[in-house]
Amino acid sequence: MTGDARVGTTARRWETALAYAAAGLVLAAVAIGAVAALPPTIANLSSEVSDGSAPTDLEDASVVVPADWVVTRDAENAITVRTPDGALRARLESVDEKPGDVVADAAAGAPRSELLASGLTAVHVDLDDGGVVAGVGEPDAAPSVRVVVEVRPPEGGEPAAYRTAIGDLLEGIRR
């Protein structure tokens, strides 16, 4: 046996070890990518685009989400909706509270009350970041629908530009 055969065998072992290490790194990169991409993909699979006329159930209430908004079911009593541009996101949830109690938990300013076209009352309070917390239902009775709105307009945009969209969403709530 010559010394050259041992050198070739040692070199072959290093090549094999490096190949396994490279394969491991590639698999780790793919796994990290999958972990990052999978949750949004699953959320998109459970999303639908509203037609603006079919109600979406929230246990003992429903909401007609404005047309072209994306609706994602979070639970039997909760959904998340967002505008087509993605700047407004709202979570709607049927809760066992009076509308006034819903906004009392927000502790963000003086609540206002409005009578909606549906005959329900919307008690709402503005948040400092342009969002809104609202409770919609019968004025002095539970249950109601809690609406938590986040507004993140594109750069240079104003959250106030989405007030009409928030009003349309609140008007779509039915008991």
Biotite code that builds the C-alpha atoms (Angstrom):
import biotite.structure as struc

atoms = struc.array([
    struc.Atom([0.000, 0.000, 0.000], chain_id="A", res_id=1, res_name="MET", atom_name="CA", element="C"),
    struc.Atom([1.384, 3.369, -0.925], chain_id="A", res_id=2, res_name="THR", atom_name="CA", element="C"),
    struc.Atom([0.966, 6.716, 0.815], chain_id="A", res_id=3, res_name="GLY", atom_name="CA", element="C"),
    struc.Atom([-1.044, 8.065, -2.132], chain_id="A", res_id=4, res_name="ASP", atom_name="CA", element="C"),
    struc.Atom([-3.995, 5.740, -1.463], chain_id="A", res_id=5, res_name="ALA", atom_name="CA", element="C"),
    struc.Atom([-4.368, 7.020, 2.103], chain_id="A", res_id=6, res_name="ARG", atom_name="CA", element="C"),
    struc.Atom([-4.279, 10.643, 0.951], chain_id="A", res_id=7, res_name="VAL", atom_name="CA", element="C"),
    struc.Atom([-7.015, 9.928, -1.597], chain_id="A", res_id=8, res_name="GLY", atom_name="CA", element="C"),
    struc.Atom([-9.171, 8.231, 1.021], chain_id="A", res_id=9, res_name="THR", atom_name="CA", element="C"),
    struc.Atom([-8.738, 11.123, 3.473], chain_id="A", res_id=10, res_name="THR", atom_name="CA", element="C"),
    struc.Atom([-9.549, 13.655, 0.765], chain_id="A", res_id=11, res_name="ALA", atom_name="CA", element="C"),
    struc.Atom([-12.641, 11.669, -0.188], chain_id="A", res_id=12, res_name="ARG", atom_name="CA", element="C"),
    struc.Atom([-13.823, 11.696, 3.452], chain_id="A", res_id=13, res_name="ARG", atom_name="CA", element="C"),
    struc.Atom([-13.469, 15.488, 3.609], chain_id="A", res_id=14, res_name="TRP", atom_name="CA", element="C"),
    struc.Atom([-15.412, 15.899, 0.366], chain_id="A", res_id=15, res_name="GLU", atom_name="CA", element="C"),
    struc.Atom([-18.182, 13.682, 1.690], chain_id="A", res_id=16, res_name="THR", atom_name="CA", element="C"),
    struc.Atom([-18.303, 15.554, 5.022], chain_id="A", res_id=17, res_name="ALA", atom_name="CA", element="C"),
    struc.Atom([-18.434, 18.916, 3.228], chain_id="A", res_id=18, res_name="LEU", atom_name="CA", element="C"),
    struc.Atom([-21.213, 17.659, 0.952], chain_id="A", res_id=19, res_name="ALA", atom_name="CA", element="C"),
    struc.Atom([-23.260, 16.540, 3.966], chain_id="A", res_id=20, res_name="TYR", atom_name="CA", element="C"),
    struc.Atom([-22.635, 19.878, 5.710], chain_id="A", res_id=21, res_name="ALA", atom_name="CA", element="C"),
    struc.Atom([-23.722, 21.805, 2.599], chain_id="A", res_id=22, res_name="ALA", atom_name="CA", element="C"),
    struc.Atom([-26.852, 19.672, 2.294], chain_id="A", res_id=23, res_name="ALA", atom_name="CA", element="C"),
    struc.Atom([-27.617, 20.310, 5.969], chain_id="A", res_id=24, res_name="GLY", atom_name="CA", element="C"),
    struc.Atom([-27.272, 24.065, 5.474], chain_id="A", res_id=25, res_name="LEU", atom_name="CA", element="C"),
    struc.Atom([-29.560, 23.984, 2.452], chain_id="A", res_id=26, res_name="VAL", atom_name="CA", element="C"),
    struc.Atom([-32.181, 21.985, 4.388], chain_id="A", res_id=27, res_name="LEU", atom_name="CA", element="C"),
    struc.Atom([-31.922, 24.415, 7.319], chain_id="A", res_id=28, res_name="ALA", atom_name="CA", element="C"),
    struc.Atom([-32.426, 27.385, 4.971], chain_id="A", res_id=29, res_name="ALA", atom_name="CA", element="C"),
    struc.Atom([-35.474, 25.727, 3.393], chain_id="A", res_id=30, res_name="VAL", atom_name="CA", element="C"),
    struc.Atom([-36.910, 24.955, 6.853], chain_id="A", res_id=31, res_name="ALA", atom_name="CA", element="C"),
    struc.Atom([-36.437, 28.556, 8.015], chain_id="A", res_id=32, res_name="ILE", atom_name="CA", element="C"),
    struc.Atom([-38.089, 29.812, 4.828], chain_id="A", res_id=33, res_name="GLY", atom_name="CA", element="C"),
    struc.Atom([-41.022, 27.460, 5.335], chain_id="A", res_id=34, res_name="ALA", atom_name="CA", element="C"),
    struc.Atom([-41.479, 28.557, 8.949], chain_id="A", res_id=35, res_name="VAL", atom_name="CA", element="C"),
    struc.Atom([-41.535, 32.190, 7.807], chain_id="A", res_id=36, res_name="ALA", atom_name="CA", element="C"),
    struc.Atom([-43.821, 31.665, 4.811], chain_id="A", res_id=37, res_name="ALA", atom_name="CA", element="C"),
    struc.Atom([-46.259, 29.058, 6.090], chain_id="A", res_id=38, res_name="LEU", atom_name="CA", element="C"),
    struc.Atom([-48.404, 31.080, 8.567], chain_id="A", res_id=39, res_name="PRO", atom_name="CA", element="C"),
    struc.Atom([-49.290, 33.871, 6.069], chain_id="A", res_id=40, res_name="PRO", atom_name="CA", element="C"),
    struc.Atom([-49.960, 31.269, 3.407], chain_id="A", res_id=41, res_name="THR", atom_name="CA", element="C"),
    struc.Atom([-52.335, 29.352, 5.671], chain_id="A", res_id=42, res_name="ILE", atom_name="CA", element="C"),
    struc.Atom([-54.094, 32.615, 6.581], chain_id="A", res_id=43, res_name="ALA", atom_name="CA", element="C"),
    struc.Atom([-54.519, 33.397, 2.883], chain_id="A", res_id=44, res_name="ASN", atom_name="CA", element="C"),
    struc.Atom([-56.001, 29.969, 2.265], chain_id="A", res_id=45, res_name="LEU", atom_name="CA", element="C"),
    struc.Atom([-58.676, 30.629, 4.887], chain_id="A", res_id=46, res_name="SER", atom_name="CA", element="C"),
    struc.Atom([-59.423, 34.120, 3.520], chain_id="A", res_id=47, res_name="SER", atom_name="CA", element="C"),
    struc.Atom([-62.108, 35.173, 1.107], chain_id="A", res_id=48, res_name="GLU", atom_name="CA", element="C"),
    struc.Atom([-63.023, 38.390, -0.638], chain_id="A", res_id=49, res_name="VAL", atom_name="CA", element="C"),
    struc.Atom([-66.359, 39.885, 0.382], chain_id="A", res_id=50, res_name="SER", atom_name="CA", element="C"),
    struc.Atom([-68.997, 40.480, -2.279], chain_id="A", res_id=51, res_name="ASP", atom_name="CA", element="C"),
    struc.Atom([-70.588, 43.251, -0.193], chain_id="A", res_id=52, res_name="GLY", atom_name="CA", element="C"),
    struc.Atom([-73.949, 41.524, 0.147], chain_id="A", res_id=53, res_name="SER", atom_name="CA", element="C"),
    struc.Atom([-73.542, 38.116, 1.840], chain_id="A", res_id=54, res_name="ALA", atom_name="CA", element="C"),
    struc.Atom([-73.412, 38.294, 5.648], chain_id="A", res_id=55, res_name="PRO", atom_name="CA", element="C"),
    struc.Atom([-70.595, 36.675, 7.611], chain_id="A", res_id=56, res_name="THR", atom_name="CA", element="C"),
    struc.Atom([-71.746, 35.029, 10.865], chain_id="A", res_id=57, res_name="ASP", atom_name="CA", element="C"),
    struc.Atom([-70.293, 35.957, 14.251], chain_id="A", res_id=58, res_name="LEU", atom_name="CA", element="C"),
    struc.Atom([-72.154, 33.470, 16.480], chain_id="A", res_id=59, res_name="GLU", atom_name="CA", element="C"),
    struc.Atom([-75.279, 35.445, 17.441], chain_id="A", res_id=60, res_name="ASP", atom_name="CA", element="C"),
    struc.Atom([-74.564, 38.376, 15.097], chain_id="A", res_id=61, res_name="ALA", atom_name="CA", element="C"),
    struc.Atom([-73.485, 38.877, 11.501], chain_id="A", res_id=62, res_name="SER", atom_name="CA", element="C"),
    struc.Atom([-71.750, 41.504, 9.415], chain_id="A", res_id=63, res_name="VAL", atom_name="CA", element="C"),
    struc.Atom([-71.995, 42.427, 5.763], chain_id="A", res_id=64, res_name="VAL", atom_name="CA", element="C"),
    struc.Atom([-68.402, 43.343, 4.993], chain_id="A", res_id=65, res_name="VAL", atom_name="CA", element="C"),
    struc.Atom([-67.962, 46.006, 2.283], chain_id="A", res_id=66, res_name="PRO", atom_name="CA", element="C"),
    struc.Atom([-67.235, 44.683, -1.208], chain_id="A", res_id=67, res_name="ALA", atom_name="CA", element="C"),
    struc.Atom([-63.674, 43.656, -2.095], chain_id="A", res_id=68, res_name="ASP", atom_name="CA", element="C"),
    struc.Atom([-62.494, 43.578, 1.541], chain_id="A", res_id=69, res_name="TRP", atom_name="CA", element="C"),
    struc.Atom([-60.595, 40.453, 2.599], chain_id="A", res_id=70, res_name="VAL", atom_name="CA", element="C"),
    struc.Atom([-62.286, 38.395, 5.340], chain_id="A", res_id=71, res_name="VAL", atom_name="CA", element="C"),
    struc.Atom([-60.377, 35.888, 7.473], chain_id="A", res_id=72, res_name="THR", atom_name="CA", element="C"),
    struc.Atom([-62.179, 33.656, 9.981], chain_id="A", res_id=73, res_name="ARG", atom_name="CA", element="C"),
    struc.Atom([-60.357, 33.684, 13.349], chain_id="A", res_id=74, res_name="ASP", atom_name="CA", element="C"),
    struc.Atom([-62.913, 31.743, 15.414], chain_id="A", res_id=75, res_name="ALA", atom_name="CA", element="C"),
    struc.Atom([-66.618, 30.931, 15.366], chain_id="A", res_id=76, res_name="GLU", atom_name="CA", element="C"),
    struc.Atom([-67.341, 34.320, 16.926], chain_id="A", res_id=77, res_name="ASN", atom_name="CA", element="C"),
    struc.Atom([-64.532, 36.392, 15.381], chain_id="A", res_id=78, res_name="ALA", atom_name="CA", element="C"),
    struc.Atom([-63.231, 37.543, 12.008], chain_id="A", res_id=79, res_name="ILE", atom_name="CA", element="C"),
    struc.Atom([-60.519, 39.876, 10.791], chain_id="A", res_id=80, res_name="THR", atom_name="CA", element="C"),
    struc.Atom([-61.216, 42.101, 7.800], chain_id="A", res_id=81, res_name="VAL", atom_name="CA", element="C"),
    struc.Atom([-58.962, 44.381, 5.809], chain_id="A", res_id=82, res_name="ARG", atom_name="CA", element="C"),
    struc.Atom([-59.397, 46.879, 3.029], chain_id="A", res_id=83, res_name="THR", atom_name="CA", element="C"),
    struc.Atom([-58.114, 46.006, -0.440], chain_id="A", res_id=84, res_name="PRO", atom_name="CA", element="C"),
    struc.Atom([-55.104, 48.311, 0.064], chain_id="A", res_id=85, res_name="ASP", atom_name="CA", element="C"),
    struc.Atom([-54.335, 46.672, 3.431], chain_id="A", res_id=86, res_name="GLY", atom_name="CA", element="C"),
    struc.Atom([-54.162, 49.997, 5.274], chain_id="A", res_id=87, res_name="ALA", atom_name="CA", element="C"),
    struc.Atom([-57.224, 49.309, 7.458], chain_id="A", res_id=88, res_name="LEU", atom_name="CA", element="C"),
    struc.Atom([-57.486, 46.108, 9.476], chain_id="A", res_id=89, res_name="ARG", atom_name="CA", element="C"),
    struc.Atom([-60.320, 45.376, 11.892], chain_id="A", res_id=90, res_name="ALA", atom_name="CA", element="C"),
    struc.Atom([-61.114, 42.493, 14.203], chain_id="A", res_id=91, res_name="ARG", atom_name="CA", element="C"),
    struc.Atom([-64.811, 41.900, 14.863], chain_id="A", res_id=92, res_name="LEU", atom_name="CA", element="C"),
    struc.Atom([-65.832, 39.649, 17.720], chain_id="A", res_id=93, res_name="GLU", atom_name="CA", element="C"),
    struc.Atom([-69.167, 38.770, 19.278], chain_id="A", res_id=94, res_name="SER", atom_name="CA", element="C"),
    struc.Atom([-68.831, 39.378, 23.037], chain_id="A", res_id=95, res_name="VAL", atom_name="CA", element="C"),
    struc.Atom([-71.108, 39.060, 26.051], chain_id="A", res_id=96, res_name="ASP", atom_name="CA", element="C"),
    struc.Atom([-70.906, 42.748, 26.977], chain_id="A", res_id=97, res_name="GLU", atom_name="CA", element="C"),
    struc.Atom([-72.955, 45.892, 26.465], chain_id="A", res_id=98, res_name="LYS", atom_name="CA", element="C"),
    struc.Atom([-71.640, 48.229, 23.753], chain_id="A", res_id=99, res_name="PRO", atom_name="CA", element="C"),
    struc.Atom([-70.642, 50.829, 26.367], chain_id="A", res_id=100, res_name="GLY", atom_name="CA", element="C"),
    struc.Atom([-68.674, 48.238, 28.340], chain_id="A", res_id=101, res_name="ASP", atom_name="CA", element="C"),
    struc.Atom([-66.682, 47.314, 25.232], chain_id="A", res_id=102, res_name="VAL", atom_name="CA", element="C"),
    struc.Atom([-65.259, 50.821, 24.875], chain_id="A", res_id=103, res_name="VAL", atom_name="CA", element="C"),
    struc.Atom([-64.835, 51.326, 28.625], chain_id="A", res_id=104, res_name="ALA", atom_name="CA", element="C"),
    struc.Atom([-62.045, 48.743, 28.461], chain_id="A", res_id=105, res_name="ASP", atom_name="CA", element="C"),
    struc.Atom([-60.265, 50.817, 25.787], chain_id="A", res_id=106, res_name="ALA", atom_name="CA", element="C"),
    struc.Atom([-59.778, 53.793, 28.161], chain_id="A", res_id=107, res_name="ALA", atom_name="CA", element="C"),
    struc.Atom([-58.726, 56.065, 25.329], chain_id="A", res_id=108, res_name="ALA", atom_name="CA", element="C"),
    struc.Atom([-60.944, 59.128, 25.524], chain_id="A", res_id=109, res_name="GLY", atom_name="CA", element="C"),
    struc.Atom([-64.560, 60.162, 25.695], chain_id="A", res_id=110, res_name="ALA", atom_name="CA", element="C"),
    struc.Atom([-66.843, 57.606, 24.025], chain_id="A", res_id=111, res_name="PRO", atom_name="CA", element="C"),
    struc.Atom([-69.432, 58.741, 21.501], chain_id="A", res_id=112, res_name="ARG", atom_name="CA", element="C"),
    struc.Atom([-72.702, 57.008, 20.708], chain_id="A", res_id=113, res_name="SER", atom_name="CA", element="C"),
    struc.Atom([-74.504, 56.852, 17.358], chain_id="A", res_id=114, res_name="GLU", atom_name="CA", element="C"),
    struc.Atom([-77.707, 55.241, 16.156], chain_id="A", res_id=115, res_name="LEU", atom_name="CA", element="C"),
    struc.Atom([-76.989, 53.185, 13.035], chain_id="A", res_id=116, res_name="LEU", atom_name="CA", element="C"),
    struc.Atom([-79.385, 52.710, 10.122], chain_id="A", res_id=117, res_name="ALA", atom_name="CA", element="C"),
    struc.Atom([-79.943, 49.131, 11.305], chain_id="A", res_id=118, res_name="SER", atom_name="CA", element="C"),
    struc.Atom([-81.376, 50.440, 14.596], chain_id="A", res_id=119, res_name="GLY", atom_name="CA", element="C"),
    struc.Atom([-78.359, 49.252, 16.565], chain_id="A", res_id=120, res_name="LEU", atom_name="CA", element="C"),
    struc.Atom([-76.219, 51.604, 18.608], chain_id="A", res_id=121, res_name="THR", atom_name="CA", element="C"),
    struc.Atom([-72.498, 52.055, 18.009], chain_id="A", res_id=122, res_name="ALA", atom_name="CA", element="C"),
    struc.Atom([-70.520, 53.303, 20.986], chain_id="A", res_id=123, res_name="VAL", atom_name="CA", element="C"),
    struc.Atom([-66.999, 54.153, 19.865], chain_id="A", res_id=124, res_name="HIS", atom_name="CA", element="C"),
    struc.Atom([-63.813, 55.836, 20.945], chain_id="A", res_id=125, res_name="VAL", atom_name="CA", element="C"),
    struc.Atom([-60.890, 57.040, 18.835], chain_id="A", res_id=126, res_name="ASP", atom_name="CA", element="C"),
    struc.Atom([-57.403, 55.807, 19.597], chain_id="A", res_id=127, res_name="LEU", atom_name="CA", element="C"),
    struc.Atom([-54.323, 58.013, 19.461], chain_id="A", res_id=128, res_name="ASP", atom_name="CA", element="C"),
    struc.Atom([-52.909, 56.151, 16.456], chain_id="A", res_id=129, res_name="ASP", atom_name="CA", element="C"),
    struc.Atom([-56.002, 56.757, 14.292], chain_id="A", res_id=130, res_name="GLY", atom_name="CA", element="C"),
    struc.Atom([-57.682, 53.475, 15.131], chain_id="A", res_id=131, res_name="GLY", atom_name="CA", element="C"),
    struc.Atom([-61.111, 52.990, 16.678], chain_id="A", res_id=132, res_name="VAL", atom_name="CA", element="C"),
    struc.Atom([-62.637, 50.696, 19.302], chain_id="A", res_id=133, res_name="VAL", atom_name="CA", element="C"),
    struc.Atom([-66.396, 50.248, 19.027], chain_id="A", res_id=134, res_name="ALA", atom_name="CA", element="C"),
    struc.Atom([-69.174, 48.230, 20.564], chain_id="A", res_id=135, res_name="GLY", atom_name="CA", element="C"),
    struc.Atom([-72.252, 47.654, 18.391], chain_id="A", res_id=136, res_name="VAL", atom_name="CA", element="C"),
    struc.Atom([-75.533, 46.266, 19.661], chain_id="A", res_id=137, res_name="GLY", atom_name="CA", element="C"),
    struc.Atom([-78.613, 47.148, 21.676], chain_id="A", res_id=138, res_name="GLU", atom_name="CA", element="C"),
    struc.Atom([-77.742, 50.151, 23.888], chain_id="A", res_id=139, res_name="PRO", atom_name="CA", element="C"),
    struc.Atom([-78.256, 48.542, 27.297], chain_id="A", res_id=140, res_name="ASP", atom_name="CA", element="C"),
    struc.Atom([-78.081, 44.848, 26.524], chain_id="A", res_id=141, res_name="ALA", atom_name="CA", element="C"),
    struc.Atom([-75.509, 42.185, 25.921], chain_id="A", res_id=142, res_name="ALA", atom_name="CA", element="C"),
    struc.Atom([-74.278, 40.612, 23.694], chain_id="A", res_id=143, res_name="PRO", atom_name="CA", element="C"),
    struc.Atom([-72.677, 43.019, 21.261], chain_id="A", res_id=144, res_name="SER", atom_name="CA", element="C"),
    struc.Atom([-69.966, 43.084, 18.620], chain_id="A", res_id=145, res_name="VAL", atom_name="CA", element="C"),
    struc.Atom([-66.546, 44.442, 19.564], chain_id="A", res_id=146, res_name="ARG", atom_name="CA", element="C"),
    struc.Atom([-64.749, 46.127, 16.679], chain_id="A", res_id=147, res_name="VAL", atom_name="CA", element="C"),
    struc.Atom([-61.063, 47.022, 17.012], chain_id="A", res_id=148, res_name="VAL", atom_name="CA", element="C"),
    struc.Atom([-59.762, 48.967, 14.013], chain_id="A", res_id=149, res_name="VAL", atom_name="CA", element="C"),
    struc.Atom([-56.116, 49.642, 13.167], chain_id="A", res_id=150, res_name="GLU", atom_name="CA", element="C"),
    struc.Atom([-55.335, 52.154, 10.430], chain_id="A", res_id=151, res_name="VAL", atom_name="CA", element="C"),
    struc.Atom([-51.874, 52.282, 8.878], chain_id="A", res_id=152, res_name="ARG", atom_name="CA", element="C"),
    struc.Atom([-52.181, 54.419, 5.741], chain_id="A", res_id=153, res_name="PRO", atom_name="CA", element="C"),
    struc.Atom([-49.447, 54.543, 3.136], chain_id="A", res_id=154, res_name="PRO", atom_name="CA", element="C"),
    struc.Atom([-46.685, 57.051, 3.753], chain_id="A", res_id=155, res_name="GLU", atom_name="CA", element="C"),
    struc.Atom([-48.114, 60.554, 3.556], chain_id="A", res_id=156, res_name="GLY", atom_name="CA", element="C"),
    struc.Atom([-51.689, 59.305, 4.058], chain_id="A", res_id=157, res_name="GLY", atom_name="CA", element="C"),
    struc.Atom([-53.954, 60.302, 6.908], chain_id="A", res_id=158, res_name="GLU", atom_name="CA", element="C"),
    struc.Atom([-55.888, 57.835, 9.075], chain_id="A", res_id=159, res_name="PRO", atom_name="CA", element="C"),
    struc.Atom([-58.899, 60.185, 8.855], chain_id="A", res_id=160, res_name="ALA", atom_name="CA", element="C"),
    struc.Atom([-59.224, 59.230, 5.173], chain_id="A", res_id=161, res_name="ALA", atom_name="CA", element="C"),
    struc.Atom([-60.525, 55.831, 6.352], chain_id="A", res_id=162, res_name="TYR", atom_name="CA", element="C"),
    struc.Atom([-63.374, 57.170, 8.538], chain_id="A", res_id=163, res_name="ARG", atom_name="CA", element="C"),
    struc.Atom([-65.951, 56.439, 5.834], chain_id="A", res_id=164, res_name="THR", atom_name="CA", element="C"),
    struc.Atom([-64.696, 52.865, 5.504], chain_id="A", res_id=165, res_name="ALA", atom_name="CA", element="C"),
    struc.Atom([-64.997, 52.403, 9.282], chain_id="A", res_id=166, res_name="ILE", atom_name="CA", element="C"),
    struc.Atom([-68.566, 53.760, 9.128], chain_id="A", res_id=167, res_name="GLY", atom_name="CA", element="C"),
    struc.Atom([-69.434, 51.351, 6.302], chain_id="A", res_id=168, res_name="ASP", atom_name="CA", element="C"),
    struc.Atom([-68.098, 48.452, 8.348], chain_id="A", res_id=169, res_name="LEU", atom_name="CA", element="C"),
    struc.Atom([-70.084, 49.420, 11.456], chain_id="A", res_id=170, res_name="LEU", atom_name="CA", element="C"),
    struc.Atom([-73.250, 49.889, 9.364], chain_id="A", res_id=171, res_name="GLU", atom_name="CA", element="C"),
    struc.Atom([-72.913, 46.299, 8.120], chain_id="A", res_id=172, res_name="GLY", atom_name="CA", element="C"),
    struc.Atom([-73.269, 44.748, 11.590], chain_id="A", res_id=173, res_name="ILE", atom_name="CA", element="C"),
    struc.Atom([-76.581, 42.973, 12.225], chain_id="A", res_id=174, res_name="ARG", atom_name="CA", element="C"),
    struc.Atom([-78.050, 41.212, 15.265], chain_id="A", res_id=175, res_name="ARG", atom_name="CA", element="C"),
])
